[in-house]
Amino acid sequence: MPIDPLEFLLLTPEIALGVFGMILLLFGAIGSGLRNRHATGAALVSLAVTLVLSVWVQRGLDGPREILAGLFVLDGFAFYWKVVALVASVLTVCLSTRFLGEGGYRPGEYYSLILLATTGMMLMVSGSSLLSIWIALELMAMSSYVLVGYFKHEMQSIEAALKYFVLGSLSSAVFLYGVSLLYGATGAIRLAELAAGLSAVAPDQTWMVQTGWILMAVGLLFKVAAAPFHVWTPDVYQGAPTPVTAFLATGSKAASFAILLRIFLQGLPLSTIDWQPVISIVAVLTMIWGNLAALTQTNVKRMLAYSSIGHAGYILLGLLAANEIGLWAALFYLVAYTFMTMGAFGTVILLERREYAGETYSDYAGLARRAPFLAALMLIFMLALTGIPPTGGFFGKIYLFAGAIQAGYTWEAVVGVVTSAISLYYYFGIVVNMYLKSSDKDTPEPLQAPALVGAITACAVITLLLGVLPQKLVALASSSLLAVQ
């Protein structure tokens, strides 16, 4: 297919963000680099400009449009996830201000990696070719590997980065091998052509199709931290700088789920491949293992890592149902999960002292007396993660379970309800420490870093609003599904 050079203008947001990231990297490496305040401002301006450009491009379209010989598609589904990725990145920048200021790390290099990873996310969610999706996935992944190891003098951070790099590279290779098998069987890598080609595969090539989509699924399920492909998650989440952990748990996970939905719903339709039994097993295993393993944790970041595995299982219920309720509930829940998880990790950052300190349950003892405002915010996030009203987490879970039941997956929904009840124990372990246990510390906890406190507060407010007034986000999520149904 011929390529119209003018179509590159429709990728202006992604191109601009990538350029901003490279400029920040360049200036951050010159001399002593940029000051924290200047680098933070530049990163926030870059993300704001990208958001404005994304809205401008979307408003100029009269419907879904494939560009650059079918490598990318611009539609409501892609726009929805681009906004989610940009919001997650803005929150990450706000959560990073104190970490960079106290740690003495170069902020220019750090923020450039955030911008480049976000560029990869935006390109990935617009991908309509398995090849372009893989390249964008690698851009996101490579930037994330470096971010995880940003505690350059901490062995725990270096080990986490190496583990993430090795296992992440293996998952990418598995995904790419699956793509090669599907291409060998159908001669197509564009999702629309792949869906059409699957129905015409010769009987002697059926094994290539089955093996290919399973390997692709393994690569993608690794990215969303679904069991049994979750082994990297606890160590990476614990070893990485906490703002990076929040970024991986929200922006990276949301983008990976977005492309998982697009590939399975557009490229592997149920009319040609019955992938639901596999997703059913993975979803149940993910919910059970994530929540049971979280019960034994004493480190808060590690507990949130295992709980994020459980939440991946809840979201997979939406894909499993493959109906309107389940799909828009998955989109809704990922947005709610972004805010409540960012807020929870932001609270951890406020309590941290000198990189890894302040991450155990006991560090929250008596917090309601030392910092009542911060304790109230953390309570909201724990309620939302458990799925208790009136929060967005409750609303999203209810409809994920409803979508699964409507599609006939009742026992999977029951597992979701039971594991959500189990999560009450470890989430409220923090609440018990905050409100019912005393601490040797009697001095008030200082709420420094206005950007960090503001981001946490905004996350709490939005988490509550999504539970009380969810209609607008539901409408937006429902309308963005039209491109993938």
Phi, psi and omega in degrees: 000135178291149180253126176271117181303332180294340179293340176297336178296332179286348174258020180307317180301315182291319179296315181298316182294321177297319178295317177302318180297319179292323178295316177299320179297319181295308182291331179289340182264352181273125177060230180274000178080183180281153172288156184302315182297317181292317180295319178297314178299318180296319180295316180294319178296318179300316180291322179294316178298319178297319178297317179298317179296323179296317178296319180298315179295316182296321180291337179278356180263145177255013179161179178302140182218126175273140181227164177054056177058034176082012178287327182226156176229138177251113181211179181296327179297313179295318181298318179305312184284332175297318178296318179299316180296319180293319178297316178299323180290320176300314179297322179296318178299316180295324179287344187266350189300312183287323179303315181287323181294319182276332185275343180076021180272156180289114183289330181298314179295318182298310183291330177296323178292324175298315181294320180291321176297320178293324175301316177299320178298315183294320177292323183295315184289345175265357184294132175240007175234139181299330180288314179293326176297316182295317180296316178295322177299320179291324176298315177297315185292316182298318177295322181292323179302315181292320180298321180299324181267024186285344169283080193296336183255010180250120182300325182297321179290319179296317178297319179297318180296317180295318179296316179297319181295313183295309182289324178295319178295321178297317180294323177294321178294320178297316178300314183294324177294321175298320177299317181297323179292318179294323177294320179296327182276327187246341184072020184224145172236345172286140188299318181296318180289326178296315179299320179288323183289334181296329181284349182245017181289137179293148181305325182283355178250008180299324180298328179293320179295312182298313179294320183297311183289330177293317178296320176298318179297320178301315179299319181284322179294332173298316183295327181268003177062047176267141178290144005267026182254032189254002195300336181283336194297306184301313182292320180291315180297322181286321185280333183287156169306140187302321175299324178291321176301316178298321180295316179294321184286343184242288184298310180296317180295318180297315180296321179293321176294323180300314182284332173298315177297315182297314183296314183289323184275329180261320185267335182233064184297151182296341179291340182243332181224130179263087182265356185296323177301321179293314179296325178298312180298315181296317181299314181295314179299320181294315179296316183291309185293316181302315183283321179292319180292328179294336181298331187265002187274144174249343176270128186294319180296321179291323176297316179294331177295312179293323179293328177295330174296315177300319180294327175299324177295320178298317181293325178297337176299326178295317176295320180300316180295321179052031174241175187299315182296313182297321184287314179290332176294323177296317178296316179297314185294325180294325176292313178300318180297324178301313183288317183288329178284318176302317180296318180296315179292327176298322177295320176301318180297319180297330181270349182287146173224123179059065170070276188265354183289153174083032184243006181261162179302321183296338178291346180264359181299129178071013183297330180297334177270326182280325181210078185301324180295314180295321178296321179295320178295317179296324177299318178299316181293321179292322175298316182293316181295327177289326182099041181252136179291158004259077183236163177295331178297321178295311182299315181296316181295318181304316183278335171297316178293321179296319178297319179295318179295318180299326180276359178096009180259063186292315184291330174295320177295322178297319176300320178298317179295315182296315181291329174297321177295322178298322183297338178303326184295309186278331175292317182279356168299323176291318181298318179299316178296320183292319191252337187244350181247149180264164182226156176291338180275126177248349182284143179300144179280118182289132178263078181276178180061084182304322180297320180293313179296319179297320179294318179296317179298316179299320179298319180294316180297314181293323177301318178289318181297324179291338176273331183266320182231071185274356193301317184294317179291325176298316179296318179295318179295319180295318181291328180286346179285343185302333183282343185240359180283000000 
